[in-house]
Amino acid sequence: MSSGQAEADRYNFEAEIRRQEAERERQLGELNAKRQREDNERLAATQRARLAGSGRDVGTGSALLLQDDLAEEGEFNALLLEADADAKVRSKLAERELSLAAGRNASTASFFRAGSALLK
């Protein structure tokens, strides 16, 4: 039974590693999306300054449309980063569940092997 418990412990350890990896992916996703949004703001400010520097009214017409398009595209990119991180988190958590199930199976199998050995 001790080999079964050792195997179960190994799977439980792997499950904990997957949980930590999922948390890391979540944090990285949040950080990357935040950085993307900050980059979006810097780009928007640069665009406004250039438009204003060229003598255009940045609050009307095509200048405003350009800024809106830029903001939408930037937010879309940030949302893509968040969605990618979310998919990675779900994958790591699924791997964790598989490791936990394998650990339970290893523990149960060792009991069956021990019981089978006693019956022989």
MIBA-641372 format. One record per residue: x, y, z of N, C-alpha, C, O in turn; residue in one letter. Coordinates in steps of 0.1 Angstrom, whole numbers, padded with zeros to 4 digits, always signed. Layout:
% residues N
XYZXYZXYZXYZA/...
% end
This chain:
% residues 120
+0008-0012+0000+0000+0000+0000+0009+0013+0000+0004+0023-0005M/+0021+0012+0005+0029+0024+0006+0033+0029-0008+0034+0041-0010S/+0035+0019-0017+0038+0024-0031+0026+0031-0037+0028+0041-0044S/+0014+0027-0034+0002+0033-0039+0001+0047-0033-0003+0057-0039G/+0004+0048-0020+0003+0061-0013+0014+0071-0019+0011+0083-0020Q/+0026+0065-0021+0036+0073-0027+0032+0079-0041+0035+0090-0044A/+0026+0070-0048+0021+0074-0062+0010+0085-0060+0010+0095-0068E/+0001+0083-0051-0009+0093-0048-0003+0106-0044-0008+0116-0048A/+0007+0105-0035+0013+0118-0031+0020+0125-0042+0019+0137-0043D/+0026+0117-0052+0032+0123-0063+0022+0131-0072+0024+0142-0076R/+0010+0124-0074+0000+0130-0082-0006+0143-0075-0009+0153-0081Y/-0007+0142-0062-0012+0153-0054-0002+0165-0055-0006+0177-0056N/+0011+0162-0055+0021+0172-0056+0020+0178-0070+0021+0191-0071F/+0018+0170-0080+0017+0175-0094+0004+0184-0095+0004+0194-0102E/-0006+0180-0088-0019+0188-0088-0016+0202-0082-0021+0212-0087A/-0008+0202-0071-0005+0215-0065+0003+0224-0074+0001+0236-0075E/+0013+0217-0081+0021+0225-0091+0012+0231-0102+0013+0243-0106I/+0002+0223-0107-0007+0228-0117-0016+0240-0112-0018+0249-0119R/-0020+0239-0099-0027+0250-0093-0019+0263-0092-0024+0274-0096R/-0006+0261-0089+0003+0273-0088+0005+0278-0102+0006+0291-0104Q/+0006+0270-0112+0008+0274-0126-0004+0282-0131-0003+0292-0138E/-0016+0277-0127-0028+0284-0131-0029+0298-0125-0033+0307-0131A/-0025+0299-0112-0025+0312-0105-0015+0321-0112-0018+0333-0114E/-0003+0316-0116+0007+0324-0123+0002+0329-0136+0003+0340-0140R/-0005+0320-0144-0011+0324-0157-0021+0335-0155-0022+0344-0163E/-0029+0333-0144-0040+0344-0141-0033+0357-0139-0037+0367-0144R/-0023+0357-0131-0016+0369-0127-0009+0375-0140-0009+0387-0142Q/-0002+0367-0148+0004+0372-0160-0006+0378-0170-0004+0388-0176L/-0018+0371-0170-0028+0376-0179-0033+0390-0175-0035+0399-0183G/-0035+0392-0162-0039+0405-0157-0028+0415-0159-0031+0427-0163E/-0016+0412-0157-0005+0421-0159-0003+0425-0174-0002+0436-0177L/-0004+0415-0183-0003+0418-0197-0014+0426-0202-0012+0435-0210N/-0026+0424-0197-0038+0432-0201-0036+0446-0196-0039+0456-0203A/-0031+0447-0184-0029+0461-0178-0019+0468-0186-0020+0480-0189K/-0008+0461-0189+0003+0468-0198-0003+0472-0211+0001+0483-0216R/-0011+0463-0217-0017+0466-0230-0025+0479-0229-0024+0488-0238Q/-0033+0480-0219-0042+0492-0217-0033+0504-0214-0037+0515-0219R/-0022+0503-0207-0013+0514-0205-0007+0519-0218-0006+0530-0221E/-0003+0509-0226+0003+0512-0240-0008+0519-0248-0005+0528-0256D/-0020+0514-0247-0031+0520-0255-0033+0535-0251-0034+0543-0259N/-0032+0538-0238-0033+0552-0233-0022+0560-0238-0024+0572-0242E/-0010+0555-0238+0002+0562-0243+0000+0565-0258+0003+0576-0262R/-0004+0555-0265-0006+0557-0280-0017+0567-0283-0015+0575-0292L/-0027+0566-0275-0038+0576-0277-0034+0590-0274-0037+0599-0281A/-0026+0592-0263-0021+0605-0260-0012+0610-0271-0012+0622-0274A/-0003+0602-0276+0006+0606-0287-0002+0610-0299+0001+0620-0306T/-0012+0602-0302-0021+0605-0314-0028+0618-0312-0028+0626-0322Q/-0033+0620-0300-0040+0633-0298-0030+0645-0299-0034+0655-0305R/-0018+0643-0294-0008+0654-0295-0005+0657-0309-0003+0668-0313A/-0003+0646-0317+0001+0648-0331-0011+0655-0339-0008+0664-0347R/-0023+0651-0336-0034+0657-0343-0036+0672-0339-0038+0680-0347L/-0034+0674-0326-0035+0688-0321-0024+0696-0326-0026+0708-0330A/-0012+0690-0327+0000+0697-0333-0002+0701-0347+0004+0711-0352G/-0010+0693-0354-0012+0696-0368-0023+0707-0370-0027+0710-0382S/-0029+0712-0359-0039+0722-0360-0053+0717-0361-0063+0725-0363G/-0055+0704-0360-0068+0698-0361-0075+0698-0347-0069+0698-0337R/-0088+0699-0348-0097+0698-0336-0098+0683-0333-0104+0675-0340D/-0092+0678-0322-0091+0664-0319-0105+0659-0313-0106+0647-0312V/-0114+0667-0311-0127+0663-0305-0138+0662-0315-0150+0660-0311G/-0135+0663-0328-0146+0662-0338-0141+0655-0351-0129+0653-0353T/-0151+0651-0359-0148+0646-0372-0139+0634-0373-0140+0625-0364G/-0131+0633-0383-0123+0621-0385-0112+0619-0374-0108+0608-0372S/-0108+0630-0368-0098+0629-0357-0104+0621-0345-0098+0613-0339A/-0117+0624-0343-0124+0617-0332-0126+0603-0336-0125+0594-0327L/-0130+0600-0348-0132+0586-0353-0119+0578-0352-0119+0567-0348L/-0108+0585-0356-0095+0578-0355-0092+0574-0341-0087+0563-0338L/-0094+0583-0331-0092+0580-0317-0101+0569-0312-0096+0560-0305Q/-0113+0569-0316-0123+0559-0312-0118+0545-0317-0119+0535-0310D/-0114+0545-0330-0110+0532-0336-0097+0527-0329-0096+0515-0326D/-0088+0536-0326-0076+0532-0319-0079+0527-0305-0074+0517-0300L/-0089+0533-0298-0092+0529-0285-0099+0515-0285-0097+0506-0277A/-0108+0513-0295-0115+0500-0297-0105+0489-0300-0105+0478-0294E/-0095+0492-0309-0085+0481-0312-0076+0478-0300-0073+0467-0298E/-0073+0488-0293-0064+0486-0281-0071+0478-0270-0065+0469-0265G/-0084+0481-0268-0092+0473-0258-0094+0459-0263-0093+0449-0255E/-0096+0457-0276-0097+0444-0282-0085+0436-0279-0086+0424-0275F/-0073+0442-0281-0060+0435-0278-0059+0431-0264-0054+0420-0261N/-0063+0440-0255-0063+0437-0241-0072+0425-0237-0068+0417-0229A/-0084+0425-0243-0093+0415-0241-0088+0401-0246-0091+0391-0240L/-0081+0402-0257-0075+0390-0263-0065+0384-0253-0064+0372-0251L/-0057+0393-0247-0047+0388-0237-0054+0382-0225-0049+0371-0220L/-0065+0388-0221-0072+0382-0209-0078+0369-0213-0078+0359-0205E/-0084+0368-0225-0090+0355-0229-0079+0344-0231-0082+0332-0227A/-0068+0347-0236-0057+0338-0237-0052+0333-0223-0050+0321-0221D/-0051+0342-0214-0047+0338-0200-0058+0329-0194-0055+0320-0187A/-0070+0333-0196-0081+0325-0191-0081+0311-0196-0083+0301-0189D/-0078+0309-0209-0078+0296-0215-0066+0288-0209-0067+0276-0206A/-0055+0294-0206-0043+0288-0200-0047+0284-0186-0043+0273-0181K/-0054+0292-0179-0058+0289-0165-0067+0277-0165-0065+0268-0157V/-0077+0277-0173-0086+0265-0174-0079+0253-0177-0082+0242-0172R/-0069+0253-0186-0061+0242-0190-0053+0236-0178-0053+0224-0176S/-0047+0245-0171-0039+0241-0159-0048+0235-0148-0044+0225-0142K/-0060+0241-0147-0069+0236-0137-0075+0222-0141-0077+0214-0132L/-0076+0220-0154-0081+0207-0159-0070+0197-0156-0073+0185-0152A/-0057+0201-0159-0046+0192-0156-0045+0188-0141-0042+0177-0137E/-0048+0198-0133-0048+0196-0118-0059+0185-0115-0056+0176-0107R/-0071+0187-0120-0081+0177-0117-0077+0163-0122-0080+0153-0115E/-0071+0162-0133-0066+0149-0138-0056+0143-0128-0056+0131-0126L/-0047+0151-0123-0037+0146-0114-0044+0142-0101-0040+0132-0095S/-0053+0150-0096-0060+0146-0084-0068+0132-0086-0068+0124-0077L/-0074+0131-0097-0081+0118-0100-0071+0107-0101-0074+0096-0096A/-0060+0109-0107-0050+0098-0108-0045+0095-0095-0042+0083-0092A/-0043+0104-0086-0039+0102-0072-0049+0093-0065-0045+0084-0058G/-0062+0097-0066-0072+0089-0060-0072+0075-0065-0074+0065-0058R/-0071+0074-0078-0071+0060-0085-0059+0052-0080-0060+0040-0077N/-0047+0058-0079-0035+0051-0074-0037+0046-0060-0033+0035-0056A/-0043+0054-0051-0045+0051-0037-0055+0039-0037-0053+0029-0029S/-0066+0040-0044-0076+0029-0045-0071+0017-0050-0073+0006-0045T/-0063+0018-0061-0057+0006-0067-0048-0001-0057-0047-0014-0057A/-0040+0006-0049-0031+0000-0039-0039-0008-0029-0035-0019-0024S/-0051-0003-0025-0060-0011-0016-0064-0024-0022-0065-0034-0015F/-0068-0023-0035-0073-0035-0041-0061-0045-0043-0063-0057-0041F/-0049-0040-0046-0038-0049-0047-0035-0056-0034-0032-0068-0033R/-0036-0048-0023-0033-0054-0009-0044-0064-0006-0041-0074-0001A/-0057-0061-0009-0067-0070-0006-0066-0083-0014-0069-0093-0009G/-0062-0081-0026-0061-0093-0035-0049-0102-0030-0050-0114-0031S/-0038-0095-0026-0027-0103-0020-0031-0111-0008-0027-0122-0006A/-0040-0106+0000-0044-0112+0012-0053-0124+0009-0053-0134+0016L/-0061-0124-0002-0070-0134-0006-0062-0146-0013-0068-0157-0014L/-0050-0144-0017-0043-0155-0023-0038-0165-0013-0031-0175-0017K/
% end
